[in-house]
Amino acid sequence: MAESSLLRFSTRELRGNALERTREEIWWRFHGMDMSPAPDVSLDMDIQLLDLPQAHVQAGSMSAAHLQRHTSQAASADMLILIRYLGGAAQVRVDGQTLVLQPGDAAVFSTLHDADFHVPSSRFYCIGLSREALTPWLGRSWQRPVQQLAANPGLDLLTRYAESLCTTDVGANPALGELACQQLKELTAFAIHAAGAHDDHGVGRQSLRMQLAQCWIERHLDRADICIETLAAHLNLTVRSVQLLFQREGTTFSAFVLEQRLARAARLLRHPACAGHSVSRLAHEAGFTDQSYFTRRFRARFGLTPPQWRHDASA
């Protein structure tokens, strides 16, 4: 079994010096930051932290605190950190620039610069990704030390996804961990675009929305009741707007879903871990409820029946 990548951490369950353990195991290990409680405030923290090969995600609540990051002490990898507090104002100072974040706002800052945060008692979310990983969506011109993002639907989508990731250990499955990292990149870029904090040298907003739609479909392929109305609600768009997204790609929602389901079924049929699973079970995992329909569409797409595809590795 793969090693767990999900850490659950609560000061209420710690024995001994909770402050020192919190500083060392959470803030320094994952963020390269020093942490101290705000004056006259007792340390209280309850968080989940998911550590992935290309990203880390943190969701939880903590008491008011002072966070500092000194580049002379911490690792110098070029990371972008997005942090969002839902309750109370936070003050962020990076590279001499001071921002005041209102509840629901977020800040994106570079780990190549010193940072100083005064944060409220609040529920919060933190996502860390390498700048290089975000280049396809933000472009190489996005080199700001810190950027404030006003509360927007893109941020809501990102933090809801972060919340869901921190309830399951997706990092224990390499394929799921890789998919989670990809979706975090796309949702982070989408949140930055939605806040109007990007100059559009990267991927345009319509392309980001399409990528976001594709991510949602990929996550829900096993649901037989997947529909465009649910996707539209998830994206905060009208059904017509979602239809236009797919039309610009030369396809339709239904055709795209079918293609993704067939592609997933094809992968599962040849995956070594699925060798003992029946064809009907794998078809169901790809979202097909009618076996004859699945066989017919699979053969039309790949030129072989599902059993032939499974056993003919040279096809």
N, C-alpha and C positions, 0 to 999 in steps of 0.2 A: 504494500500500500504506500502511495506517495506521502511524503511528509506534509503535515498540515501547514498551510500558509495563512491561516486565520487566527489572529490573536484576540482574545477577549480579555479586557483589563478593567478592573474596578477597584478603586482605592478602598472601598468598603469591605473588600474581601482580603486585603493585604494584611500581613502580619509584619511587625517590625517597622522600619522607617519607610513609610509609604511615599514621602516626598522624594527621597533619594532614588528609590526604585522607579518611580514615575519619570523622574528626570533622565535616568540612565536607560531604561528599557523602552520608553516611548519617544520622548522628545529628542534625545541625543541620538539614539540608535537609528531612528527612521527619518528625522528631520535635521539633524545636526544643530539643534537649537537648545539653548539653556532655558529653563522654565522655573519661575518662582511664583507662588500665590500672590495675589494682590494684598496690600496691607490690611490686616484685621479680617482676612478671609481664610476660612479653613479649606484645605485642599479637598476637592470632591470631583472625581472623574470616573466616568463609566463609558467606555468606548469599545469599538470593534475595529481592528486594523487588519486589512488584507494586504499581504506582501506578495506581489507578482514579479516575474522576471523583468518586466519593462515598466512597472508602475506600482504605486502604493495608494491605497484608499483608506481613509479613516472617517468613521462616522460615530457620533456619540455626543455626550454632554460633559461640560467641565465648569468648574467655578472660575471666577474672574482671575486673570493671571497676567504676568508679564513674560513675553517670549522674546529671546534675542538670538540672532544668528550672526556669527563672525566668520567671514570667509577665511581668515587666517587660521582658524581652528578647525573648521568643518571641511568636509570633502568638497572639492572644487568642480565636480561634474556640473555641466550646464543643464540644470533641471528647471522646469517651470512648475511652480506650486500654485494651485488654486485653492483658496481657503474662504469659507463662507460661514457667517454667524447669523443665526435666525432671531436672536433675542438681544436687544441692546446694541449700542454703537461700539465699534471697534476702531482704534487708532493705529494706523500702519505707517511706519517710516522706513523707506528703502532708498538707499543712495542719496540721502538728503531730501527726498520728496516725501511729504506727509499727506496721508489721505485719511478721511473720516468716513468709515463705512456705516451706513444706516442698516437697520435690521433687514436681512435678505440680500444685501449687496455682497459682492465678493471682490477679492483682490487676487490678481495673478502676478507673482513676482519671481524674479530670477534668483537662483541660488549663487550666482556669481557676484552678488552684492550683499553687503551687510543689511540686516533687517531687524527692526525693533517693533514689537506688537504689544499693545495694551488691549486685552480682549475681555469681553463681559462674561458673566455667568450665562451660558447659552448652550443650545444644541448647535453643533457645528459639523462641517464637512471639509475634508482636505483631500485633494487629489494631486499626486505628483507624477509628472511625465517628463521625459527628456525633451529638450527643445527640438532636437533632430527628429524625434518621433512626430512632432506637430508640424514640421516644415511643409509636408504636402498640402496641409490645409491653411496654414498661416503665411507661408512663404518665408524666404530667408531675410526679408526686410524687417520682420517683426522682432526687434531687439530691445524692447523697452525693459528697464529695470523693474518697473511695477506699473500696473494698470488697474484702475477701478472698474468694476462691472456693475452697472445698476441692475437691480432685480428684474428678471425677465423670464419668459417661459422656457428659454433654453437652459437657464440655470436651474429652473425647477426640474426639468427633465434629467439633467446631469445629476443633481443631488438625489432624486428618486432612484436613479440607477445605482448610484453609490450606496444608497441605503440597502437596496436589494442585494448587491454583491456582498455586503458585510453580514448578511444573514445566512449565507451558504459558502462553503469552502471551495469555490470554483478553482482556486489555484492548485488543488490536489489533483486535478485532471488537466494535463498539459494542453489539450485541445481547447477545453473550456477557458483556461487561463489566457491562452492566446487570443481567443475570440473576445474575452472581456477587455483585454488591453486595446484591441482594435476599436471596440465600441467606446471606450473611455476617450480615446484620441478624437474620434468623430464628435462625440457629445461635448467635449471640452471646446473644440473649435467652433461648434455650433453655438454654444453659450457665448463665446467671445464675439462672434458675428452678430448674434441676436442683441447684444448689448450695444452694438454700434461702435465697438472698440477696435475695429480692424479696418484697414484701408483697402481691403479687397485685392491685394496682390496675390493672395492664395486662391483657393477654390471659392467660387461664388456661392451666394446664399442658396440659390436653387439647387446647386449640386450637393451642398451640405444637407439640405432637406431630403434629397433623394437618398443620400447615403444613410441618413437617419432612418428613413423608411425601410431601407434594405436591412439595416440592423434589427429593427423591430420584427420584420418578417422572419428573419433567420432565427430569432429567439422563440418565435411562436409557431414554427412550422408543424410541430406535433399536434397542434390544436385543430381539430376538424372544422371548428366554427370560426376560423380566422376570416375577417371580412374588412372591406375597405372603410366601412363606417367606424370600426374600432380603431383602425390605424389613423384615420383623420382626427378622431378625438384625442388620440395620444400625441399627435403632432400639433394640436390646437389649430387645425386647418379645416376648411370645408371639404366635403367629399369631392366637389368639382376641382378644387386646387390639387388634391392628391391625384386625381385622374390625369390632370395636366402634367404633373411631375413624370408619370410613367409614359405619357404620350411623347414628351420631349426625348425620352430614351428609346422611342420607337417600339413600345410595347404597351401592355395593359396590366393592371393590378393582377387579374386572374392568370394571365399568361406568365407573369413573372413568378407568382407563387408556385404555379405548376412546375416551372423550370427549376426553381430552387428545391422543391420537394423531390423531383427526379434526381437532381444532382446529389442531394443528401442520401437518398436510397442507394444510389450507385456507390457512394463512398462507404456506406455501412456494409453493403454486401461484400465488399472486398477488404474490410477492416479485419485484421487478425482477431481482435477482441470480440468480434461478432460471429466468429466461425460456427459457434454452437447454437446460434439463434435462427429461428425459422424465417423464411422469406416473408411470411405474413406479419410476423412481429416487427421486422425491420421496416416493412411498408407502413405499418401503423405508426412507428416512431417518426416516419417522414411525413405523416399527416394523411395517409391514404386509408380510407375506411372500406373501400370496395376493392377486393382483391382482383377481380376480373378487369376493372377499369385501370387499376395500377399496372397490371401485366400488359394490357393493350397500349397504354401510353408509354410505358418503359420500352417496349419493343419498337414503337414508332420513333422514339428518341435515340435509342442506342443500337438498334438493329439486332438485338438479342433479347431473349426472355430473361427475367431476373435470375433464374437458376443457371442459365447459360453464361450470363455475365459473371456470376459469382465464381464459376469453375473455369472460365476461360480467361486466364490472367493476361493472355497475349492480345485480347480483343481491344 
